[in-house]
């Protein structure tokens, strides 16, 4: 970012005005911007030839690009980053956007996951982009674990937490399971996990199982291993990412190659393959962050941008994040305050519950 900021600092007023006008026009329309169009929007009255020369200089600096011969210019990723960091004017949150978000979150039913799902739907609807919501880890103490047989080749492991929250996972049990082996496996695990959180349990569960292996028979041991594997493969970390509004991004782009890239991005997100990368984005402290194109590998292939903000609990600890994905020509000035407001509101609602 330093190089981009230095370029901006060294620009004269005319170059800065032309650059700003190109980017703002592109963000509004998505179309390449020609010199003749710019002469009508610049405060300084200059000829189209003069503007064309300035645009050529900006292209030489790597800030603008010509997608086609004589088709006008569009900002490059470097140009967009420089605009966002140095020239972006963030709007005030519009009353109608605030009201839509407030109305969605206002139905305080006590169901956190349902509330966060509505947050995703609200963000997607208000911004007409796609939304990501990273939900908090469930850190209540475990009260009880149970294995439930659903057939000879299907079973379910159920976790009941001290606050009444219940989670379950389906898995394929080992051949030959019996009601007694399921009871034995559950009793063994309950002796280890009662009064501990999932985070505590994950740290040393495998070690304790290995140490106390002789206390259970082979079938119960296999059942425990299968149940824990199901929890890790489809566990709470992976289920924490809510993706909404995929259709908005697909409908906004008519180019076949770009549609395929965007579909690939959302397929990955919905399979939760890249949640680790999204988790990393929330660990840099508070405040809205903007990632453009290849600046983050999660979105580099699709050429998408992400506006994301973490939300915090009452102890000012980051526990999740909300964000909006869209094309690189997002209306950043409007979306930044929407994401910021939503993150702060979610954090306050969750803090009030604790």
N, C-alpha and C positions, 0 to 999 in steps of 0.2 A: 504493500500500500504506500510505502514511502516514495517510490518512484512516481506513482500516479499523483501524489500530493505535490511533489516537486514540479511536475509538468504543469499542474494547475496554477501553482504559485508563479511560474515563469510566463504564463500566458498574458497577453495584453487584453484590454477590455473587449476589443472587437472579437478576438478569437474566443474568449470566454462566452460572450453573448451568442455567437454563432453555435458554439458547442452546446450550450444550454438549450438553445432553440431546437437543434437537431434531436437531442435526446428527448426533450419534452414532447415534441411532435411524434416521435417514434413510439414513446410510451403510450400516447393517446390513441394512435391509429394502427401501429404495427407495420406501417408502410415505410419504404425508403423515402428520404426527404431530399428534394431537389433545391438547387440554389434559387430558382425563381420563386418557389414557394416561400423560402425563408425571407426574401427581401420584403415580403408583405407583413411579416411578423416582427421584424427587428425594430427596436426603438430608433436606431441610427439609420438614416436613409443612405443606403449604399447600393451600388449596381450589382446585378446578378453575377457579373464577371469577378467583381471583388470578393463576393461571398464564395464563389466557386474556388478561387485561389486559397481562401482561408480553409475551406473544407479539404482541399488537397493537402495543405500543411497538417491539418488534424489527422488525415489519413496516414500521412508519413509518420506521425508520432504514435500510430497504433491505436488511436482513439475512435476512428471511424473506419468503415469498410464499405466497399461497393459490391453489393451482391450480384449485380449484373452491369454490363457496360451501359453507361449513360442512364442509369436507373435511380440516381440519387444515392444518398448514404444512409447507413444505419450505424448505431454505436456498437463497438466491439465489447467484449466482456471487460477489458481494461477500461474502456470508456464508461461503461455503466458503473463499474466500481468507483471510478473517480467522481462521477456525478453523485452517486449515493453518499460517498464520504465527504465531498466538499461543497456540493451545490444543491443537494436535496432539501426542499422545504417541506417539513412534515406538517400536515394539516391538523387542525383541531378535530377531535372526534365528533362526527356529525350526530345530532340528537337522534335521528331516525335509526342510525346504526346502534347507538347505545341502547335505545329502547328495545330493539330486536334481541340484542344479547341479554339484556336484563330480563325480558319476558321469558326467554328460554331457560335461564338459570333460576328464575323465580319459583319454579315448581319444585320446592325443596321437599322431596319425598323421603329423604333419608337414604336413598339408594345412590351411592357415590358413582358407581359405574354407569348407571342410567343417566345421572346428571352430566357426566363427562361425555357420554355419547351424544347428548343433546348439545353440549358445547361444540363438538365437532360439526354437527349438523348446522348449528347457528353460524359458525365461522365460514363454513362452505357456502351457505346461503347468502350471507351478507357480502362476502368478498367475491363470490362467483368463481372461486378457485377451489382447490382441493385442500382439505384440512388434515392435520395430524394432531392427535392428542396423546401424550404419553401420561398414563395414569400412575398414581402413586403405588409403590409396593405395599402389600398388606402386611403390616408389622405387628399385628396383635399376636398374643401368645396362643399356641395351639392347645386346644382342650381335648381333642379326641381324633383318632384316625380309625377308619373302618374300611374293610374290603367287602365288596358286594358282588356276588356272582350274577352274571346276566346270561349265562349259557356256558357250554363247555369250552368255547373259545373266546368269550368276552367277559370282562370283569371291570369293576370301577373301584378306584380308591378315592375315599371321601375324607376331606379335612374340615373339621369344625373348629372355629376359633373362639377365643374367650369373649369376643364382642358379638357373637352370634353369626358372623360371616361364615359362609360355607363355600368350599370349592371342591370340584371333583374332576377326575381325569379317567377316560376310558383306556384300557390296555388289554393286550392278549396275555392271559395267564399261562403258566407252564402246564403241560399236559398232566392229567391225573389230579388236579386240585380237588380238595374235599372241603366241606364246611369246617372240619376241625383244623385243617392247615390254614384256612383263612382266619379263623379265630386266633390261632397261635401267632400268626404273623402280625395281626393287629395288636394283640396284647404285648408282644415284644416291642413293637414300635411305640406304643403308647407309654411304655415304661421309660423310653429314651427321650420322647419329644414333649411330654406334657409340661406346660409352663414355659416353653421356649418358642421363639419366633422362627419363621422359616429361614431367615438369614442365619440365625444361630445354628439351626439344624444342618444347613447345607455345609457349614464349615467342617464339621467332624462326623457327620452321619456314617459315611463309608468306613471310617476308621473304627468307630464303635461297633458297627456290625461285624467287621472282621475280627475284632478283639473278643466279642461275645458270641462268635459263630457257633460254638459248641452247645449253646443254650437252646437252640432250635433245630428241628429236623431239616433234612435237605429240601423237602417240598416247600416248607414255610420259608426257607431261605431264598429259594428261587422266586417265590411269590413276592417277597419283599424287594428283591432286585428288579423284577419286572415292573412292580408298581412305582418304584423310585425312578426307573428309567423313563416311564411314561410321564412322570412329573417333570423331569428335567427336559425331555424333548418337547413337551407342550406345556411348559411350566409358566409360572406367573410372570416372569420377566418377558417371555415372548408374547403373552396375551395382553401386555400392557399398552400396545400401540393400536390406537383406533384411527382408521383411515376412512374419511368421508369425502364425497364429492368428486370421485374419480371421473364421472361423466362430464363435469364442467371442463376439465383440462382436455379431455378427448374431443369434446365438441368445439373447443376453441382453436383447434388446429386441423387444417385440411390436408397437410402434406403427408403422404403415406409413410415416408421414412421416419418423420418425426412422430407420427402416431404410433408406429411400432416401438420406438424408443420409449415413449411415455407409457405405453401398455406394459413394456418390460419393467419399468420403474415401479409401477403399481402392483404388478404381479409379485415382484420381490418384496415390496412392503407388506402385501397381504399375506404372503407366506412367512413374514417376519424374519426374512433372511438377514436384513441389514439393520436390525434394531440396535445392535451394538454401536453402529455409527451414529444413530440418532441419539442414543443415550449420551454419547460423548459431547454432542452439541450442547447439552444442558449443564455440563459440569464446569463451564467457564465463568460462572457467576451470573448475577442478575442483569436484566436489561435486554432489549430487543437486539437480535443479531440478524444480519442479512447475508445469505450465501448466494452467490450468483454463478450459475453454470458449473464449471469444473472446479470451483473453489472447494467443493466438498464432494468426495468420491461417490457418495450416495446418490447424487443428482447429476453427476458429470455426463453420463451417457445421454440422458434425456435433454440436457441443456436447460433444465428448469431452474427456477430460483426458489429459495426458501426464506421466509420471514418467520423467525421463531423467538419465543421468549419463555424462560423457565418460570415456574410459579413455586412459592415457598410456603412452608408451614409456619406455625406461630413462633418457632425457634429460629426462623430465617434460614432454614435448611432447604435446599432445592429438592423437591420431591417429584417433579414432573415438568411437563412443558406443553405449550400449545403453539401451533405453527400453521402457516398457509403456504402451499406450493402453487406455483403458476408459471407461465412462460416468463422469460427474462424481461419482457416488457410489462411486468406488473406495475400497477399504480402504487409504487412504494410509499409515496407521501400519504396516501389514504390508508393503506393496509397496516403500516407500522403502528399508528395509534390504536387501531382495532385490536391487533394482536396484544399490544401492551395492556390495554384496558381489560381484555378477556383474561390474560394471565393473572393480573392483580386481583380481579374479581374471584377467579377460581381459588387462588391462594387464600383469600379472605374467607370464602365460604367453607373451605376445608379446615381452616384454623378455628373457625367458630364452632365446628363440630367436635373438636378435640378438647 
